[in-house]
Amino acid sequence: MRAMVLKEQRTELVLENVPKPVCGDDELLIKIHACGVCRTDLHVKEGDLTHPHLPLILGHEIVGVVETMGKNVKGFRKGERVGVPWLGMSCGHCSYCAQDRENLCDNAKYTGYHINGGFAEYTVCQFEFAIPLPEGISDQHIAPLLCAGLIGYRAYRKAAPQKTLGLYGFGAAAHILTQVAIHEGKEVYAFTKENDIEGQKFAKKLGAIWAGDSTDLPPVLLDAAIIFAPVGTLVPLALKSLKKGGRCVCGGIHMSDIPSFPYKDLWGEKSLESVANLTRKDAEEFFNLISHFPIQTEVSVYPLEKANMALRDLKEGKFHGAAVLITKSM
């Protein structure tokens, strides 16, 4: 099969013909139709996330169909469309797993980091961590929901905005989450990189009532803010934008160092926390939620062999929404 392979961090992916994987007793073999390109993939490639299992096939927003199943697989059928997210497996018996916090499992393995992912024509996954996907959304448009959507949803639930929500870094996750928040009656304030006029227009098109530079203060104080951009300097700025009792949630897996800030900007029972990974319960809740309204994803589509271009365009902010790789066979 064709696959884009990361041989060493801080190098380009290489298009190779590699053996088609064979599913184990508890696995699904999935023919991949589409795979989203996530900023986490960029962090793995560029060495921000250390110790990946090399050589490695990146990609953890995988959409495909079941081709074969291991003998222990239950609940799936051949030809069924499924998604494969970042969480590839957890141990199932540690204190975190026992408390429905499998996202914090110390022995978890992640797709496109420890386990080969979706920048390829086929992949395998543990059947218990595959996600049945709803009908009505195309492969390329549902792919970003498997990380940008799920991580965004987890961050949103942690932020728990009463009314006003600020989103810093208006990319794949924020453009999905804006629609969720508006569906639930929230007011969205979008913060983009400096002078990103097109990005601000995009946010307003999706329903944000205000959009400005990330260094701007919003016209009202916010109940909550979620930071998706991997920029630590945004944390003090977001804290300044919050009401007393407001929550600031860092939604990325990696962020540059957070500079010092005066305690008065945190005082007033404001809180600052991070989001780590996702759980299968997050997926169940999120896909149930979006079944009640017509969520739209903005995608830029690239063929599999253009994965390096997609990653560069993501880094340089050359598109709004999300990037998605598709296999030529589509």
N, C-alpha and C positions, 0 to 999 in steps of 0.2 A: 504494500500500500504506500501511497505518498504521504509524507509527513514533513512538517517544518520542525527541525530539531535544533535545540540549544545545546551546543557542545561545551561551551564555557561562558560564564557570565561576562557581560560587557562586550560580547561579540554578536554578530548577526546570526539569525537563524539560518539553517542550511536545509534546502529541499533535498530529501533523500527518499529512496525506496527502502522501506524497512519491513520486516515480517509482520503480517497481519496478526494481531493478538488472538489468543485462544482463551475463551472464558473458563474460569474455574467452576467448581461445584456451586458456589454461592454468587456467581457473577452473571451479568448480561453482556453479550457482545453486541455493540451498537454500531450501526452504520450511520456515520455522521452526515447530517445535511447542512448544519450551520453551527458556528461557534463564535460567540461574542469575544471582542478584544477588550480586556479590562485593564485599568491602570495597575492592578496587581501583577498582571503579566509583565508590564513594563518594569515594575519594581524587581521582579525576579530576574529579568533579563539584565538589568543594569546593576545588580548586586546590592540593592537596598535591602532585600530579603536574602539572608545568607543560608548556605548549606542546602541548596536544592539537590534533588537526586539526579545527577547528570550522568550521561546525556539525557535530555528531558524534552518531552513534547508539552508545550505550554497549553493553556486554554481550559477554562472551567465554567463557561456558559454554553454548555453543549446541548444541541438539539439533534435527535436522530431517531431511528427506529430500531427496535429489537430484532436482531438477525438470528441469534441462537441464545439458548439459556442453559445454565448449569442445572444439574439434577436436583439441587435443593431449592431452586428458585420457586417462589410462590407469588401469586398476585399479578403476574405479567403474562403477556401472550406475544407470540411472534408477530411482527409487523406493527406493534403498538408504538406510538410516538412517546418518547420520554425525554426528560432533561437530566443532565448531570451537573451538579453545582460544585462549589469550592470544597465543601465538606465531603470527603471521599469515604471516610470511615471513622468511627470512634470505638473505644474499647468496650463500652457498654456496661462496665462494672465498677468504675472508679467513683469517688464521691461526687464528682461533677455530673457524670452520666446518670447517677442514681437520683439526682435532683433536677433532672430535665435541663441540664446545662452542658450538653455534649459539646457545645461550641468551645468550652474551656478545657476539654479533655487533654491531658498531657500526652496521651498516646495517639491522638487523632492523626490522620493522614489526609493530605489535601490534594485535590485534583490539579494537575498542572504544576505541582511543586514537589510532592513526594511520589505521586502516581502520574503516569502519562495521561495527558489531557486531550483536548479537542482540536488542536491545529493539525489535523490528520483526517484520513478517510474512515478510520474505525477506532474505537476505544472499548475498553471493558470497565465495568464498575460493579461494586457490591450492590446486589439488587435492593437491599434494604435502604440504600441511600439514593436510589434513582427516584425521580419525581415524575409521576404521571402528569401529562400536560393537557390543558383544556383545548377544545377545538375553537375555531374562530379567529385565531391569531396565527399568521404565517410563521414558518420556521425562523426566518431572519428577524422578524419583529418580536418574537417571543424570547429569542436568545438573550438579550440584555437583561431580561427580567430575572434570570437565574443567578445573577450576582448583584448588579446595579440595583435591581428591583428588590431582591431579598435583603441585602445588607442595608439598603436605604430604608426598607420597611422596619427592620430591627432598630435602626437608629431613630426612626420616627416614633416608634412605640416607647423607646427610652426617653425621648425628648418630651413626649406627651403634651404638646402645645394645647393650651386652652383655646386660644384664638389666633395669635400672631406667631408666625414661624419664619425665621431667617435661614436661607440656604447659601452657604459659602462654597463657591466652586460649582458653576452651573454646567455640569457635564451629564454623563449617562444617568447616574443615580438621581441627581437633582431634577432632571427633566421628567423622570418617572414619578418621583415623590411629589412633585408639584401637583400632578394630576390626582394623586391619592388624597393629598391634604385638602385640595379644593373640593373634591367629592365629599369630604367630611366636614365642609363648612369652615375651613381655616383660611386665614389671610396669609399669602406667601410673599416674602420680601427676598429678592434674588440679588446676590452679590457675585460679581464676575471679576475677572482680572481687569486691570486698569485700562480704561478707554475701549473696552470690548463692546462697542455699540451694537454690533450684530447679535452678540450673545444676550445683551439686555433686551433687544427687540424680541429675540426668541423666547426669553422668559416671560415677557408680557403677553406674547402670542398664546402661551400656554395658560395664562390666567394670573400670573403674578401681578399684584396691584402696584408694586414698585420694583425697580431694578436700578442698581448703581454699582460703582466700583467697590471692591472689597475693603478699601480704606475709608469709605464713606460711612457715616452714621445714618441709620434709617430714620424716616420721619416720625416714627413712634418707637417706644421701647417694646421689646419683644418678650413673649412668654418663653420662647425657646429658640435655639440656633443649632444647626447641624453643619459641621465643617467637613466637606468632602475633599477639598483641595489639600494636598499633602504639605501644607505650608504652616509651620508652627507660629509664625508671626500673626496669623489670623486669630489665634486663641485670645490674646488680650483685647483685640478689636471686638471680637464677638462678645466677650464678657461685658465690655462697655455698652453694648447694644441691648443688654438684658434688663428686664424689670427685676425688682427684688423677688427672690424665690425662683428666678428663671434658671433654665437648664441649658448648658452648652455640651453638645455631644460631638466627639471626634469620630467620624465615620470611616476613616481610612485604616488600612493595615500598616501604613508607614507614614511618618510625618517628620519634617525637619524639626530641629530643636525649638522648643518653646522658650521665648525670651522671658526674663523676669518682668513682673508687673506689680503695681502697688496693690496691697491687700484690699484697699477700699473698692477695687474693681470686682473683687470676689465676694466681699462682705454683703450682708443683706440676704444671707441664706441662698445665694446662688450656688449652683453645683456644676462641676466639670467632670466628665467621664468619657470613656472610650467604648467603642463597640468592637467585639472580637468575633469574627466568623459568623456563623449562622447555625440554626438548628432545623431539623426536619419539621418541627412544629411551626417555625417561621414560614416555611414554604407552604404548608397546609393552610395556614391562616391567610397568607398573602394571595395565593391563587383563588381562594374562596372569595376574598374581598373584591378582587378585580373582575370576578365573574358578574358583578352587579353593576358595572359601568364600563363603557368602551374606552379602555386605556389605549393610548397610542404611543408608539416608540418611534423616534426619529433615528434612522440608521443610514450609515454609509457602508456600502457593500464592497468587499474586496474578494478576489479569488484567493484560494488557499496559498498559492505561491507568492502572493503579494503581502504576506504577513508582516514582513519587515517594514514595508511602506505604511501599513495600517498602524503599527506601533510608533513610527516616526510622526505620522499625522496626529496621533493621539497626544504625543508629547508636545507637539508644536501647536495644538489647539486648532487644527485646520478644518474641523467639522464640528457641528453641534449635535448633541445626542450621543449615539454610540456607534462604534465600528463593528462590523460582523464579517467573518470569513465564511465563504461557501465553497463546497467542493465542486469541481468541474462537472461531475456527473449529474448535478442538479440541472 
